[in-house]
Amino acid sequence: MFSSRVSPAAAGDTKKEAPVAVGDGKKPCCGCLGRDSIANAAAKVGPAVVNLSVSQGIYGISTRRNICSGTIIDADGTILTCAHVVADFQGMRSTINGKVDVTLQDGRKFEGRVVNVDLHSDIAIVKMKSKTPLPTAKLGSSSNLRPGDWVIAMGCPLSLQNTITVGIVSCVDRASSDLGLGGMHREYLQTDCAMNMGNSGGPLVNLDGEIVGVNIMKMAAADGLSFAVPVDSVFKIIEHFKNSWRVFRPWLGLTMVDLNEMNIAQLRERGDQFPKVEKGILVPMVSLCSPADRAGLRPGDVVVKFDGKPVESMTEIVPIMENKIGKPLKVVVKRANDEEILRKKAIEQKHWKVNCMQSSQFKFALNFGQDHRYSYIYLSPNLHSS
């Protein structure tokens, strides 16, 4: 199990000021849409939004050029963008010698280089040097977002520089499992902003002109279903990059499913050996020789306590694992009608690899028609060998 989770906002953090009447002289709150709200927010961030062009090829021979968007977040030339365009995947070199052509809104052109990549979250950092001052955009917070908040998607779709689209936040914590993605747990911001090829890596901006997400993908089989990595998650990734040049993630080697009344009833109908539980987390699959396997977990176990705490959802386990990589964990599971106490260690994830033959959810995601230009191909640099 892997994760890159954003903690939910505290109840008090989601309160916003009451709307004010237009023309009363007061500054509208973030949730209010005034005449110039969108234009003002776009003007703050727009100069820092860049068009990235990368040469893709095989064995150092350029075969095509891919485009994506990015945002300058530091005056030293640090650009925040997506990984699936600028990183290596599918055995191909997406960037020839790591070079990226960067074009600013004002027409200036620079050569950048990929310095950090996290394929799991699809976040990458590109660096460029400039002798003249560079515009920057401010990173905000995604924890205060609510469904219905206005957001702006900015980028260079189809290389059309300075393009913005507007929408609302449809969901603040869309789980990866809801999208048919197996093998990991992650949460996205879902919006109805229009996205096209080249929007990947561009900023999702609130009405205060702050970046609240990085646009990553859209659903190809439907309109108005776009997804972004919350900026709170991006903060954590950037901190990992600063400290160790890579992101540390825990791995237990199992899949988990949150139990509810419906699936508990269905499982009991299939066999009387299913544990008598009202809540918990089902373990449907355990990888051989994994930490979970060595600790004694078996398919069909129901986790009821994790590190001494009662648990009902994977989202409760994730933060515990992230803080205890390599440290012992006590896990209490229900097996048939017995209770087992197991001890195991979550180790660092070394390689992110999806086995398509075993992950029906992943195959469903592909068959459902998600656009690979923004989608899950980037999950596995070794997917072709699965």
C-alpha positions in Angstrom: 0.0 0.0 0.0 1.3 3.4 -0.9 0.0 6.8 -0.1 0.5 10.6 -0.4 -2.3 11.9 1.6 -3.6 15.4 2.4 -5.0 15.7 5.9 -8.5 17.1 6.0 -9.1 20.6 7.1 -10.2 21.3 10.6 -13.8 22.4 11.0 -12.8 25.9 12.0 -10.6 26.4 8.9 -13.4 26.1 6.4 -15.4 29.1 7.6 -15.4 32.0 5.3 -16.7 35.6 5.6 -20.2 36.3 4.5 -20.5 37.8 1.0 -20.5 41.5 0.8 -22.6 43.6 -1.5 -21.0 44.8 -4.8 -19.8 48.3 -4.5 -19.7 48.6 -0.7 -16.0 49.3 -0.7 -15.0 46.1 1.1 -12.7 43.5 -0.2 -14.6 40.4 -1.3 -13.7 37.2 0.4 -12.1 34.3 -1.5 -15.5 32.6 -2.1 -17.1 35.7 -3.7 -17.0 36.4 -7.4 -16.8 40.1 -8.2 -16.5 41.8 -11.5 -12.7 41.6 -11.7 -12.1 38.7 -9.3 -11.0 36.2 -12.0 -9.0 38.8 -14.1 -7.2 40.0 -11.0 -6.3 36.5 -9.8 -5.1 35.5 -13.3 -3.0 38.7 -13.6 -1.1 37.8 -10.4 -0.2 34.3 -11.5 -0.1 34.7 -15.3 3.4 36.1 -15.8 4.8 33.1 -13.8 3.1 30.5 -16.0 5.4 28.9 -18.5 5.2 26.7 -21.6 7.5 23.7 -21.4 8.6 21.8 -24.5 10.6 18.6 -24.3 12.2 16.4 -26.9 11.1 12.8 -26.6 13.2 10.1 -28.2 14.8 6.7 -27.9 18.5 6.2 -27.3 19.2 9.9 -27.4 17.5 10.3 -30.9 14.7 12.9 -30.8 11.5 11.6 -32.3 8.9 14.1 -31.2 8.3 17.1 -28.9 5.8 17.1 -26.0 4.4 20.1 -24.3 3.2 20.9 -20.8 2.8 23.8 -18.5 4.5 24.9 -15.4 4.8 27.7 -12.9 7.8 29.6 -11.6 7.6 29.4 -7.8 11.0 30.8 -6.8 13.0 33.7 -8.2 16.0 31.3 -8.6 14.2 29.7 -11.6 12.5 26.8 -9.8 9.5 25.6 -12.0 6.8 23.4 -10.6 5.3 21.0 -13.3 4.2 17.5 -13.9 6.4 14.4 -14.1 4.8 12.4 -16.9 5.9 14.7 -19.6 9.4 15.5 -18.4 10.4 12.2 -16.8 11.5 8.8 -18.2 8.8 6.2 -18.6 7.8 3.2 -20.7 11.5 2.7 -21.4 11.7 6.0 -23.3 13.8 9.1 -22.7 11.2 11.9 -22.5 13.8 14.6 -22.2 17.0 14.5 -24.3 19.9 15.0 -21.8 17.3 16.3 -19.3 16.9 19.6 -21.3 13.6 21.4 -21.4 12.8 24.5 -23.5 11.0 27.1 -21.3 8.9 30.0 -22.8 7.6 32.8 -20.5 4.4 34.7 -20.9 6.5 37.8 -22.1 8.1 35.7 -24.8 11.5 35.2 -23.2 13.0 31.8 -23.8 15.3 29.8 -21.6 16.8 26.3 -21.3 15.9 24.4 -18.2 16.8 21.0 -16.7 14.8 18.5 -14.8 16.2 18.2 -11.3 13.6 16.3 -9.3 10.9 13.9 -10.3 8.3 12.0 -8.3 6.4 9.6 -10.6 3.9 8.5 -7.9 2.5 12.0 -7.5 3.3 13.2 -11.0 5.2 16.2 -9.6 8.5 17.4 -11.1 10.9 20.3 -10.6 12.6 22.0 -13.5 15.4 24.6 -12.9 16.5 27.4 -15.3 18.9 30.3 -14.9 18.2 34.0 -15.8 20.3 37.1 -15.5 17.1 39.2 -15.3 14.4 39.0 -12.7 11.8 36.3 -13.0 8.1 36.6 -12.1 6.9 34.1 -9.4 3.6 32.8 -8.2 2.6 32.2 -4.6 1.8 28.8 -3.3 -1.4 28.9 -1.2 -3.2 26.2 0.8 -5.7 23.6 -0.4 -7.0 22.6 3.0 -9.4 25.5 3.1 -11.0 24.7 -0.3 -14.7 23.7 -0.3 -16.9 22.2 -3.0 -18.3 25.1 -4.9 -15.3 27.4 -4.6 -14.2 29.2 -7.8 -10.9 28.1 -9.3 -8.9 29.1 -12.4 -6.9 26.6 -14.5 -4.0 28.3 -16.2 -1.5 26.9 -18.8 -0.6 26.5 -22.4 -3.0 23.9 -24.0 -1.9 23.0 -27.5 1.0 25.5 -27.0 -1.6 28.4 -26.8 0.2 30.6 -24.3 -1.7 32.6 -21.7 -4.8 30.5 -21.7 -7.1 30.4 -18.7 -10.3 28.5 -18.0 -12.6 28.9 -15.0 -14.7 26.4 -13.0 -15.5 25.3 -9.5 -14.2 22.7 -7.1 -16.3 19.6 -7.5 -14.6 17.6 -4.8 -11.8 18.3 -2.4 -10.7 14.8 -1.7 -11.4 12.6 -4.7 -9.8 9.2 -3.8 -7.7 7.4 -6.3 -9.8 4.3 -5.8 -12.8 6.3 -7.0 -11.0 6.7 -10.3 -10.4 3.0 -10.7 -6.7 3.2 -9.6 -5.6 0.2 -7.6 -2.4 -0.3 -5.7 -2.2 3.1 -4.1 -4.1 5.7 -2.1 -4.0 9.3 -3.1 -6.4 12.3 -3.0 -7.1 14.8 -5.8 -8.9 18.1 -6.2 -11.7 17.5 -8.7 -12.8 20.5 -10.8 -15.0 21.2 -13.8 -12.4 23.4 -15.5 -11.8 22.7 -19.2 -8.5 20.9 -19.8 -6.7 20.1 -23.0 -3.4 18.6 -24.1 -0.7 20.9 -22.6 -2.6 21.9 -19.5 -0.7 19.3 -17.5 1.6 20.8 -14.9 -0.2 24.2 -15.0 -1.5 25.8 -11.8 -4.9 25.7 -10.3 -5.5 29.1 -8.8 -8.0 30.5 -6.2 -9.5 34.0 -6.4 -6.7 35.3 -4.2 -4.2 34.6 -6.9 -2.6 31.7 -5.0 -1.8 28.2 -6.4 -4.0 25.6 -4.7 -3.2 22.7 -7.0 -1.2 21.3 -10.0 -3.4 20.2 -12.9 -2.5 16.6 -13.8 -5.2 14.8 -15.7 -8.8 14.8 -17.0 -11.3 12.1 -17.9 -11.4 11.6 -21.6 -14.8 9.9 -21.7 -16.6 12.8 -20.1 -16.6 16.6 -19.9 -16.0 18.6 -16.7 -14.0 16.0 -14.9 -10.5 17.3 -14.3 -8.1 16.5 -11.4 -5.2 18.3 -9.7 -2.7 17.4 -7.0 -3.5 19.5 -3.9 -0.8 22.1 -3.2 -0.6 20.8 0.4 0.7 17.5 -1.0 3.0 19.4 -3.3 4.5 21.2 -0.2 5.4 17.8 1.3 7.0 16.6 -1.9 9.1 19.8 -2.3 10.4 19.3 1.3 11.4 15.8 0.5 13.2 17.1 -2.6 15.1 19.7 -0.6 16.1 17.2 2.1 17.0 14.1 0.1 16.2 14.7 -3.6 13.5 12.0 -3.5 10.3 11.2 -1.8 10.2 8.5 0.9 7.0 6.4 1.1 6.1 3.4 3.2 5.3 0.0 1.8 3.7 -3.0 3.4 2.9 -5.1 0.4 -0.8 -5.5 0.6 -4.1 -4.1 -0.7 -6.8 -2.8 1.6 -10.5 -2.2 1.2 -12.6 -0.2 3.7 -15.5 -2.2 5.0 -19.1 -0.9 5.1 -22.5 -2.5 5.7 -23.0 -3.3 2.1 -19.8 -5.1 1.3 -19.8 -6.8 4.8 -23.2 -8.3 3.9 -22.0 -9.5 0.5 -18.9 -11.1 2.0 -21.0 -12.9 4.6 -23.3 -14.3 1.9 -20.3 -15.8 0.1 -18.9 -17.7 3.1 -19.5 -18.2 6.8 -15.8 -17.9 7.5 -15.8 -14.1 7.1 -15.0 -12.5 10.5 -17.9 -11.2 12.6 -17.0 -7.5 12.4 -19.1 -4.4 11.9 -16.2 -2.2 10.7 -12.5 -2.5 9.8 -10.3 -2.8 6.8 -10.3 -5.9 4.6 -7.0 -7.3 3.2 -7.9 -8.9 -0.2 -4.3 -9.5 -1.4 -0.8 -9.8 0.2 2.4 -9.7 -1.9 4.8 -12.6 -1.5 7.9 -11.9 0.6 6.5 -8.4 1.5 6.6 -7.0 5.1 2.9 -7.9 5.5 3.6 -11.5 4.3 6.5 -11.9 6.6 4.5 -10.6 9.5 1.8 -13.2 8.9 -1.0 -11.3 7.2 -3.2 -13.3 4.9 -5.8 -12.5 2.3 -9.2 -12.3 4.1 -7.9 -10.7 7.3 -9.7 -7.7 8.6 -7.5 -5.1 10.3 -9.3 -3.7 13.4 -6.3 -2.0 15.2 -3.2 -0.4 13.7 -0.3 0.6 16.0 -2.6 0.3 19.0 -5.4 2.5 17.5 -8.8 1.3 16.3 -9.1 1.9 12.5 -12.0 1.9 10.1 -10.4 3.4 7.0 -7.2 3.4 5.0 -6.9 7.1 5.5 -6.4 6.5 9.2 -3.5 4.1 8.5 -1.6 6.3 6.1 -0.3 9.0 8.4 0.9 6.3 10.9 2.9 4.5 8.2 4.4 7.7 6.9 5.9 8.5 10.3 7.1 4.9 11.0 9.1 3.7 8.0 11.4 1.0 9.3 9.9 0.9 12.8 7.8 -1.9 14.4 4.0 -1.7 14.1 1.5 -3.8 16.1 -1.5 -4.8 14.0 -4.6 -6.6 15.3 -6.6 -8.5 12.7 -9.7 -10.6 12.7 -9.2 -14.0 11.0 -12.4 -16.1 10.7 -13.6 -15.8 14.3 -10.2 -15.5 15.9 -8.1 -12.4 16.7 -4.5 -12.3 15.7 -1.8 -9.8 17.0 0.9 -9.3 14.4 4.1 -7.2 14.3 5.6 -5.8 11.1 7.6 -2.9 9.7 6.7 -0.6 6.9 9.8 -0.3 4.6 10.6 2.4 2.1 9.1 2.1 -1.3 11.9 1.5 -3.7 10.1 1.1 -7.0 6.6 1.9 -8.0 5.4 -0.9 -10.2 1.8 -1.8 -11.1 1.1 -5.4 -12.0 -1.8 -5.1 -14.6 -2.5 -8.8 -14.5 -3.4 -8.6 -10.8 -4.9 -5.1 -10.6 -8.3 -5.3 -12.2 -9.0 -1.8 -11.0 -6.0 -0.4 -13.0 -7.2 -2.2 -16.1 -10.7 -0.8 -15.6 -9.2 2.7 -15.4 -7.6 2.3 -18.8 -10.6 0.7 -20.4 -12.9 3.4 -19.0 -11.2 5.8 -21.4 -9.1 8.1 -19.3 -6.9 10.4 -21.3 -3.3 9.1 -21.1 -2.0 12.6 -21.8 -3.1 13.5 -18.3 -3.6 10.1 -16.8 -2.0 7.1 -15.1 0.6 6.0 -17.6 3.2 7.9 -15.5 2.5 5.7 -12.5 5.0 3.1 -13.5 8.3 3.6 -15.3 8.5 -0.2 -15.5 4.9 -0.9 -16.5 6.0 -2.5 -19.8 7.8 -5.3 -17.9 4.8 -6.3 -15.7 
